[in-house]
Amino acid sequence: MPLLFSYGTLQQESVQRSTFGRLLDGQRDELPRFEPSLVRIEDAQVVAATGNTHHSNVTFNGREDSRVSGTVFEITDTELAAADRYEQLAAYERIAARLASGKMAWVYLDARSASEAA
């Protein structure tokens, strides 16, 4: 089963219920060599609906002392496809990353910065 690391809204119970139809069971973990960042929301309808002007994101910086806290979840392939739809892959890209625990997990980050992390 795939592992998914979330540092943002996929940790929220309401988002999990609406995206996966259930609550996910996860474990705290960290994403090394990344730092928190923000991405401007370009869709005026999303801004109006959420009241937010930016999405949480992470940016690769390569520094060993940088870490982003979050939760790693074991999900199904079908749930991974649902997460892809939720993350709107036009704006975000899914990459494989090694977590502080040593686990390999999928992580979503802004598509503009994904090439730097590969």
LOVO-235346 format. One line per 8 residues: for each residue z, x, y of N, C-alpha, C. Coordinates in pm, whole numbers, m for minus. Layout:
N
Z/X/Y/Z/X/Y/Z/X/Y ~ ...
This chain:
118
0/85/m118/0/0/0/0/89/124 ~ m74/47/226/m79/128/348/53/124/425 ~ 77/231/500/190/236/592/136/224/734 ~ 210/152/816/171/131/955/290/169/1043 ~ 266/258/1139/370/298/1234/349/220/1364 ~ 454/155/1410/447/80/1536/550/134/1634 ~ 504/154/1756/592/196/1866/599/85/1971 ~ 534/m28/1944/524/m133/2045/547/m271/1987
458/m362/2025/481/m505/2000/481/m545/1853 ~ 419/m467/1766/421/m502/1623/560/m489/1563 ~ 656/m438/1639/795/m434/1595/866/m567/1624 ~ 806/m651/1709/869/m776/1749/851/m883/1641 ~ 960/m955/1612/955/m1058/1508/849/m1164/1537 ~ 838/m1209/1661/740/m1313/1694/598/m1266/1671 ~ 570/m1141/1701/436/m1085/1679/409/m1071/1530 ~ 508/m1027/1455/490/m1015/1310/462/m1150/1246
537/m1251/1286/516/m1386/1228/376/m1438/1261 ~ 332/m1420/1384/200/m1472/1422/86/m1389/1366 ~ 107/m1259/1346/0/m1171/1297/m6/m1167/1145 ~ 111/m1161/1079/116/m1142/934/169/m1263/858 ~ 226/m1360/929/283/m1476/864/417/m1450/798 ~ 478/m1337/830/608/m1303/772/671/m1194/857 ~ 800/m1171/832/868/m1058/895/849/m935/807 ~ 820/m823/868/802/m698/795/936/m627/781
950/m556/670/1068/m475/647/1029/m330/678 ~ 1093/m271/778/1054/m137/819/1170/m41/826 ~ 1134/84/846/1232/192/861/1201/268/989 ~ 1306/308/1059/1289/386/1180/1226/520/1144 ~ 1138/567/1233/1072/696/1214/1025/743/1350 ~ 962/858/1355/911/912/1480/772/969/1460 ~ 695/967/1567/559/1023/1569/564/1153/1647 ~ 563/1267/1577/571/1395/1647/442/1432/1719
455/1514/1822/345/1571/1901/271/1466/1985 ~ 336/1352/2006/284/1247/2093/390/1215/2198 ~ 346/1152/2308/437/1105/2410/399/963/2451 ~ 496/885/2498/464/750/2543/372/754/2664 ~ 284/655/2673/195/641/2789/162/493/2806 ~ 87/463/2910/47/325/2938/m104/318/2955 ~ m162/203/2918/m305/178/2935/m319/51/3019 ~ m395/59/3126/m417/m57/3212/m491/m166/3135
m444/m289/3148/m510/m405/3087/m624/m446/3179 ~ m745/m444/3127/m864/m474/3207/m898/m623/3210 ~ m849/m697/3111/m880/m839/3099/m785/m921/3186 ~ m838/m982/3291/m756/m1059/3385/m686/m1176/3316 ~ m748/m1234/3214/m686/m1346/3142/m562/m1299/3065 ~ m568/m1179/3008/m453/m1123/2937/m340/m1095/3036 ~ m374/m1039/3151/m275/m1012/3254/m208/m1142/3297 ~ m290/m1246/3321/m236/m1375/3364/m147/m1437/3256
m187/m1426/3131/m113/m1488/3022/18/m1416/2991 ~ 16/m1283/3002/134/m1206/2962/221/m1163/3079 ~ 161/m1156/3197/234/m1105/3313/243/m954/3314 ~ 178/m890/3219/179/m743/3210/47/m687/3260 ~ 55/m574/3327/m67/m508/3374/m104/m388/3288 ~ m11/m348/3197/m36/m232/3111/15/m260/2969 ~ m52/m196/2872/m8/m195/2732/64/m63/2705 ~ 165/m67/2618/226/58/2571/125/134/2488
130/263/2495/40/348/2421/109/480/2392 ~ 44/563/2315/90/700/2293/m27/794/2318 ~ 7/914/2363/m93/1016/2391/m55/1143/2318 ~ m150/1202/2249/m128/1327/2179/m114/1439/2282 ~ m7/1521/2269/6/1637/2356/24/1766/2276 ~ 43/1756/2144/52/1873/2058/183/1948/2062 ~ 274/1908/2146/401/1980/2159/497/1937/2049 ~ 553/2033/1979/644/2004/1868/770/1930/1914
809/1946/2040/931/1882/2088/908/1739/2137 ~ 785/1692/2134/753/1555/2177/755/1461/2058 ~ 816/1344/2078/824/1244/1971/825/1105/2032 ~ 765/1012/1960/770/871/1998/844/798/1887 ~ 947/726/1924/1026/649/1826/956/518/1794 ~ 975/474/1672/917/347/1630/963/310/1492 ~ 883/227/1426/916/177/1293/793/189/1204 ~ 815/232/1080/707/238/982/725/122/885
613/52/862/613/m66/775/516/m44/659 ~ 554/m93/541/461/m97/428/395/m235/432 ~ 263/m236/440/188/m362/451/76/m364/348 ~ 12/m478/336/m102/m491/245/m231/m457/319 ~ m340/m440/244/m471/m418/306/m512/m536/393 ~ m480/m657/348/m511/m777/426/m432/m776/556 ~ m307/m734/552/m226/m727/673/m275/m616/766 ~ m326/m508/710/m384/m402/794/m506/m456/869
m587/m537/804/m702/m598/871/m654/m693/982 ~ m545/m765/957/m488/m852/1061/m435/m770/1178 ~ m376/m656/1150/m329/m567/1257/m447/m514/1338 ~ m559/m483/1271/m681/m441/1342/m726/m548/1441 ~ m724/m673/1397/m764/m782/1486/m666/m795/1602 ~ m538/m784/1572/m435/m795/1676/m451/m684/1780 ~ m479/m564/1735/m488/m450/1826/m624/m440/1896 ~ m714/m533/1868/m843/m539/1936/m908/m400/1939
m965/m362/1828/m1012/m227/1810/m1118/m180/1910 ~ m1162/m265/2000/m1249/m217/2107/m1169/m128/2202 ~ m1042/m159/2220/m958/m84/2313/m872/20/2241 ~ m835/m9/2117/m749/80/2041/m823/132/1919 ~ m781/248/1874/m837/305/1753/m722/332/1656 ~ m749/312/1529/m648/338/1426/m673/477/1369 ~ m570/563/1372/m582/696/1315/m470/717/1213 ~ m490/811/1122/m385/850/1028/m305/963/1091
m174/954/1084/m88/1057/1142/32/1081/1052 ~ 80/1205/1053/199/1239/976/321/1214/1064 ~ 416/1136/1009/538/1103/1081/643/1211/1059 ~ 751/1205/1135/860/1302/1123/919/1303/982 ~ 916/1188/915/967/1176/777/876/1243/675 ~ 756/1281/718/657/1339/626/558/1237/573 ~ 585/1109/596/495/1002/551/368/1002/634 ~ 255/968/570/129/947/641/118/797/670
87/763/794/80/622/833/m33/602/932 ~ m82/479/936/m178/440/1038/m105/418/1170 ~ m168/459/1278/m113/443/1413/m227/399/1503 ~ m199/304/1592/m298/261/1690/m272/332/1822 ~ m380/383/1881/m369/441/2014/m495/412/2092 ~ m484/427/2223/m597/400/2311/m718/478/2264 ~ m831/411/2251/m952/474/2198/m996/592/2283 ~ m965/590/2411/m1005/701/2500/m930/829/2468
m812/820/2409/m734/940/2378/m734/973/2229 ~ m794/889/2147/m790/909/2001/m859/1038/1957 ~ m966/1077/2022/m1039/1198/1980/m953/1322/1998 ~ m860/1322/2093/m774/1437/2115/m673/1452/2002 ~ m639/1342/1934/m537/1344/1829/m596/1376/1692 ~ m724/1365/1678/m789/1383/1546/m785/1526/1500
